[in-house]
Amino acid sequence: MRELLGAAIAVASALLYDVGYVLEKQALDRLPPMKLSPAGLVAVARASRRWLAGFTAMLVGLALQVGALTLAPVSVVQPILAGGLIALAAAGSSLLGESLNRRHRGALAMVMVAVVAVAASAQRSGELAHRVPASRFVVLALAIAGLGAVAARAGLGHRDTPAGRSSLAGLVGTALGAGLLYGLGAVSEKAVATRLVQLGLLKGAVTSLGTAYPWVFLAATLAGMLLFQVGLQNNPASLMASLTNVTSTVCALVGASVIFGEAVLPPSWWSSLLRALGFISVLASVALLAVDGEAVPGPEGPDRTRPDHAVAP
């Protein structure tokens, strides 16, 4: 029952992420090129109320995500979050100015199957983690952060593309980098949630401040968000969101297995079958969305190099 509640909260979190995702993309398409720095993020917030509203919605979704992780394992929560964003990337094409072709409609159907299958499999899943092995966390965090930095650097080296076009190398690099950092944030978030379960809400929150977990969460999430915003502005939203989130999901699942010992598949055969179906459907939807050629048309919009498009109310 706790896992079903956790899955429901994860769905609510995914919906808020979806709202924020659309608002941010609409705003970024009308803004000048974003600088990859906290100052650049502040400048965007000051220039666009629409982006700020989207960012606020995503913060609330993040808070709900923490609550979901105190009730259900990462293997239940993370695929639901990823599935929600990928579904919006397909269903919200009209809002974002990106055509919804047969490939995207097929991906949307697969994501819906994935969300239902993962939620249903939550009825019988493994036990929640009750401790955090610090040494494992440190080793895994350093490895993920290093891989994320390498991918991000490679992706940012391909930012300069013709107007309305997206380099596949730039897309893959920024999406993988952002996804790895978001995944590290999810693992760190799970570590904090585990302490809340172990020590209680108040004591767990206070004592967590003396550990690396919340600070790694903040640093990784902020870095991932900055990279994702740059990628979102320079690439088609459906491709950027799908690749980022499937990377984040895989990273979080591996991290939960290595650090917390959570089973990727639940014990009963039918629950395992449902969850495996969900994972396969998410991966298949990403494959459909991602394989579109070396250069992909972006949404039509104003010239972001001109200063008169600096404000998007």
VODOPA-870445 format. One line per field, with one value per residue (C-alpha): residue number from 1; z, y negated, x negated. Coordinates in nm, 4 decimals. Each point is the difference from the previous one (the first is absolute). Layout:
<rs>
seq: NUM_...
z: Z_...
y: Y_...
x: X_...
</rs>
This chain:
<rs>
seq: 1_2_3_4_5_6_7_8_9_10_11_12_13_14_15_16_17_18_19_20_21_22_23_24_25_26_27_28_29_30_31_32_33_34_35_36_37_38_39_40_41_42_43_44_45_46_47_48_49_50_51_52_53_54_55_56_57_58_59_60_61_62_63_64_65_66_67_68_69_70_71_72_73_74_75_76_77_78_79_80_81_82_83_84_85_86_87_88_89_90_91_92_93_94_95_96_97_98_99_100_101_102_103_104_105_106_107_108_109_110_111_112_113_114_115_116_117_118_119_120_121_122_123_124_125_126_127_128_129_130_131_132_133_134_135_136_137_138_139_140_141_142_143_144_145_146_147_148_149_150_151_152_153_154_155_156_157_158_159_160_161_162_163_164_165_166_167_168_169_170_171_172_173_174_175_176_177_178_179_180_181_182_183_184_185_186_187_188_189_190_191_192_193_194_195_196_197_198_199_200_201_202_203_204_205_206_207_208_209_210_211_212_213_214_215_216_217_218_219_220_221_222_223_224_225_226_227_228_229_230_231_232_233_234_235_236_237_238_239_240_241_242_243_244_245_246_247_248_249_250_251_252_253_254_255_256_257_258_259_260_261_262_263_264_265_266_267_268_269_270_271_272_273_274_275_276_277_278_279_280_281_282_283_284_285_286_287_288_289_290_291_292_293_294_295_296_297_298_299_300_301_302_303_304_305_306_307_308_309_310_311_312_313
z: 0.0000_0.0778_-0.3422_-0.1747_0.1821_-0.0961_-0.3633_0.0115_0.1437_-0.2705_-0.2649_0.1547_0.0024_-0.3671_-0.0912_0.1670_-0.1760_-0.3259_0.0590_0.0874_-0.3004_-0.2477_0.1553_0.0093_-0.3612_-0.1223_0.1807_-0.1074_-0.3672_0.0326_0.1959_-0.1071_0.0346_0.3664_0.1814_0.1803_0.3461_0.3051_-0.1129_-0.3357_0.1774_0.2058_-0.3167_-0.1581_0.3139_-0.0041_-0.3720_-0.0136_0.2383_-0.2057_0.0630_0.3700_0.0245_-0.1640_0.2332_0.3034_-0.1213_-0.0347_0.3534_0.1409_-0.2091_0.1475_0.3551_-0.0857_-0.1444_0.3392_0.1611_-0.2581_0.0707_0.3715_-0.0960_-0.3033_-0.1404_-0.2725_-0.2407_0.0282_0.0281_-0.2617_-0.3024_0.0734_0.0033_-0.3211_-0.1655_0.0866_-0.1607_-0.3117_-0.0353_0.0161_-0.2606_-0.2391_0.1082_0.0379_-0.3479_-0.1015_0.3012_-0.0813_-0.3762_-0.0774_-0.2344_0.1407_-0.2598_0.0080_0.1755_0.2860_0.0256_0.0260_0.2714_0.1928_-0.0030_0.1260_0.2807_0.1143_0.0117_0.2012_0.2575_0.0567_0.0174_0.2493_0.2202_0.0040_0.0863_0.3104_0.1808_0.0691_0.0099_0.2117_0.3400_0.0279_0.0882_0.3669_-0.0097_-0.2265_-0.0425_-0.0097_-0.1764_-0.2856_-0.0376_-0.0283_-0.2617_-0.2114_0.0297_-0.1210_-0.2915_-0.1133_0.0382_-0.2058_-0.2805_0.0036_-0.0315_-0.2950_-0.1817_0.0689_-0.1331_-0.3163_-0.0513_0.0616_-0.2632_-0.2613_0.1054_-0.3079_-0.2649_-0.2773_0.1093_0.0546_-0.0178_0.2687_-0.0092_0.1033_0.1750_0.1964_0.0884_0.1206_0.2034_0.1819_0.0552_0.1380_0.2182_0.1403_0.0471_0.1929_0.2277_0.0557_0.0737_0.2582_0.1504_0.0186_0.1759_0.2484_0.0487_0.0746_0.2604_0.1785_-0.0274_0.1482_0.3055_0.0391_0.0036_0.2424_0.2481_-0.0434_-0.1870_0.2352_0.1262_-0.3435_-0.1637_0.2601_0.0076_-0.3820_-0.0092_0.1562_-0.2841_-0.3636_-0.1338_-0.0136_-0.1258_-0.2767_-0.0864_-0.0267_-0.1988_-0.2409_-0.0536_-0.0629_-0.2441_-0.1758_-0.0186_-0.1524_-0.2608_-0.0735_-0.0503_-0.2505_-0.1805_0.0076_-0.1658_-0.2727_-0.0809_-0.0733_0.3333_-0.0681_-0.0683_0.2789_0.2653_-0.0991_-0.0120_0.3211_0.1962_-0.1145_0.0962_0.3391_0.0525_-0.0802_0.2174_0.2937_-0.0301_-0.0116_0.2936_0.2076_-0.0706_0.0763_0.3065_0.1596_-0.1161_-0.1429_-0.2487_-0.3531_-0.0405_0.2723_0.1376_-0.1541_-0.3620_-0.1188_0.1640_-0.1499_-0.3400_0.0274_0.1084_-0.2713_-0.2508_0.1346_-0.0329_-0.3520_-0.1022_0.1297_-0.1845_-0.3184_0.0137_0.0406_-0.2973_-0.2132_0.1059_-0.0216_-0.3348_-0.2313_-0.1888_0.0348_0.0025_0.1219_-0.0753_0.3014_0.0638_-0.1951_0.2158_0.0203_-0.0522_0.3455_-0.0980_-0.0156_0.3198_-0.0646_0.0858_0.3421_0.1961_-0.0002_0.2388
y: 0.0000_-0.2368_0.0647_-0.0695_-0.3346_-0.0680_0.0770_-0.2350_-0.2817_0.0675_-0.0425_-0.3370_-0.0989_0.0979_-0.2142_-0.3052_0.0684_0.0134_-0.3416_-0.1497_0.1645_-0.1546_-0.3476_0.0009_0.1184_-0.2621_-0.2712_0.1204_-0.0003_-0.3779_-0.0804_-0.0667_0.2874_0.0954_-0.0127_0.3188_-0.1560_-0.0851_-0.3646_0.1046_0.1795_-0.3124_-0.2097_0.2361_-0.0139_-0.3794_-0.0191_0.2431_0.0461_0.3017_0.1741_-0.0883_0.1516_0.3166_0.0146_-0.0371_0.2856_0.2210_-0.0887_0.1146_0.3153_0.0559_-0.0271_0.2605_0.2205_0.0043_0.1064_0.2748_0.1370_0.0350_0.2318_0.1925_0.1227_-0.1890_0.2831_-0.1034_-0.3797_-0.0807_0.1770_-0.1728_-0.3400_0.0759_0.1401_-0.3109_-0.2330_0.2123_0.0241_-0.3782_-0.0354_0.1913_-0.1229_-0.3654_-0.0394_-0.2475_-0.2159_0.0039_-0.0413_0.3475_0.2278_0.3168_0.2674_0.3723_0.0615_-0.2315_0.1415_0.3486_-0.1186_-0.1564_0.3294_0.1868_-0.2493_0.0357_0.3787_-0.0560_-0.2272_0.2403_0.3057_-0.1552_-0.1343_0.3409_0.1778_-0.2217_0.2220_0.2559_-0.1392_0.0286_-0.1627_-0.3614_-0.0642_-0.0903_-0.0949_-0.1751_0.1553_-0.3206_0.1466_0.1412_-0.3319_-0.1955_0.2334_0.0062_-0.3770_-0.0743_0.2417_-0.1408_-0.3620_0.0700_0.1674_-0.2813_-0.2650_0.1808_0.0363_-0.3631_-0.1329_0.2055_-0.1198_-0.3674_0.0154_0.0405_-0.2870_-0.2143_0.1377_-0.1706_-0.1657_0.2477_0.3056_0.2285_0.1878_0.3625_-0.0042_-0.3113_0.1449_0.3312_-0.1632_-0.2535_0.2518_0.2681_-0.2543_-0.1453_0.3478_0.1293_-0.3048_0.0261_0.3699_-0.0793_-0.2517_0.2684_0.2430_-0.2736_-0.0869_0.3658_-0.0049_-0.2901_0.1715_0.3163_-0.1950_-0.1469_0.3526_0.1223_-0.2904_-0.1725_-0.3181_-0.2644_0.1847_0.1434_-0.3439_-0.1660_0.2719_0.0215_-0.3531_0.1371_0.2505_-0.0458_0.1266_-0.3212_-0.2056_0.2469_-0.0028_-0.3808_-0.0248_0.2848_-0.1151_-0.3624_0.1034_0.2405_-0.2673_-0.2576_0.2484_0.1149_-0.3590_-0.0660_0.3254_-0.0728_-0.3374_0.1422_0.3295_0.1317_0.0463_0.3531_0.1316_-0.1907_0.0991_0.3664_0.0541_-0.1935_0.1832_0.3512_-0.0649_-0.1313_0.3021_0.2556_-0.1873_-0.0133_0.3677_0.1075_-0.2280_0.1356_0.3541_-0.0628_-0.2224_0.0997_0.3590_-0.0622_0.2642_-0.1261_0.2588_0.0908_0.3575_0.1343_0.1135_-0.2010_-0.3224_0.0572_0.0556_-0.3210_-0.2062_0.1494_-0.0876_-0.3549_-0.0330_0.1431_-0.2336_-0.3054_0.1001_0.0767_-0.3381_-0.1754_0.1891_-0.1104_-0.3624_-0.0142_0.1624_-0.2902_-0.0542_-0.2061_-0.3387_-0.0549_-0.2941_-0.2109_-0.1961_-0.3163_-0.3070_-0.3470_-0.0597_0.0432_-0.1990_-0.3228_-0.2074_-0.0893_0.3587_-0.0130_-0.0099_0.2676_-0.0981
x: 0.0000_-0.2883_-0.1492_0.3306_0.0172_-0.3608_0.0816_0.3008_-0.2142_-0.2587_0.2726_0.0976_-0.3653_-0.0333_0.3025_-0.1539_-0.3274_0.1976_0.1595_-0.3377_-0.1603_0.2464_-0.0156_-0.3802_-0.0321_0.2465_-0.1954_-0.3446_0.1007_0.0550_-0.3158_-0.3600_-0.2507_-0.0248_-0.3337_-0.1024_-0.0362_0.2157_-0.0145_0.1418_0.2834_0.0784_0.0031_0.2538_0.2192_-0.0048_0.0793_0.2922_0.2913_0.1056_-0.3317_0.0185_0.3500_-0.1275_-0.2979_0.2296_0.2199_-0.3068_-0.1169_0.3345_-0.0304_-0.3452_0.1401_0.2644_-0.2722_-0.1752_0.3281_0.0467_-0.3485_0.0804_0.2867_-0.1234_-0.3332_-0.1874_0.0863_0.3669_-0.0284_-0.2629_0.1572_0.3328_-0.1702_-0.1860_0.3102_0.2001_-0.2510_-0.0430_0.3780_0.0265_-0.2738_0.2250_0.3443_-0.1044_-0.1415_0.2690_-0.0871_-0.3683_0.0205_-0.1375_0.1906_0.1562_-0.0767_0.0692_-0.3312_0.1012_0.3522_-0.1457_-0.2389_0.2886_0.1916_-0.3075_-0.0533_0.3604_-0.0483_-0.3191_0.1648_0.2914_-0.2280_-0.2447_0.2806_0.1716_-0.3257_-0.0325_0.2520_-0.2720_-0.3493_-0.3114_-0.0448_-0.1080_-0.3616_-0.0661_-0.3694_-0.2488_-0.3498_-0.2071_-0.3055_0.2081_0.1779_-0.3262_-0.1510_0.3144_0.0517_-0.3528_0.0363_0.3359_-0.1129_-0.3127_0.1935_0.2553_-0.2717_-0.1617_0.3338_0.0940_-0.3297_0.0366_0.3579_-0.0748_-0.2715_0.2763_0.2269_-0.0598_0.2374_0.2012_0.3236_0.2825_-0.2296_-0.1384_-0.3307_0.0471_-0.3389_0.0960_0.3394_-0.1432_-0.2776_0.2182_0.2800_-0.2327_-0.1817_0.3217_0.1493_-0.3009_0.0004_0.3754_-0.0464_-0.2669_0.2404_0.2703_-0.2359_-0.0998_0.3655_0.0691_-0.2789_0.1701_0.3397_-0.1534_-0.1200_0.3493_0.1422_-0.2676_-0.0058_0.3338_0.0863_-0.1461_-0.3075_-0.0744_0.0189_-0.2242_-0.2648_-0.0044_-0.1413_-0.3179_-0.0458_-0.1000_0.3330_0.2093_-0.2946_-0.0839_0.3698_0.0056_-0.3247_0.0833_0.3588_-0.1025_-0.2736_0.2367_0.2696_-0.2368_-0.1196_0.3544_0.1209_-0.2803_0.0798_0.3731_-0.0577_-0.2241_0.1766_0.3502_0.1746_0.1236_-0.3502_-0.1741_0.2541_0.0145_-0.3762_-0.0620_0.2634_-0.0769_-0.3643_0.1109_0.2257_-0.2696_-0.2516_0.2421_0.0910_-0.3647_-0.0803_0.2873_-0.1127_-0.3700_0.0435_0.3287_0.0313_0.3473_0.1062_0.0519_0.2770_0.2547_0.0199_0.3219_-0.0147_0.3005_-0.1234_-0.3441_0.1598_0.2020_-0.2989_-0.2203_0.2714_-0.0027_-0.3765_0.0022_0.2824_-0.1864_-0.3168_0.1931_0.1755_-0.3328_-0.1399_0.2939_-0.0392_-0.3774_-0.0835_0.0769_-0.3240_-0.3170_0.1748_0.3535_0.2302_0.0819_0.3208_0.0508_-0.0456_-0.1530_-0.3686_-0.1518_-0.3084_0.1988_0.0351_0.3641_0.0953_-0.1638_0.3259_0.2694_0.2779
</rs>
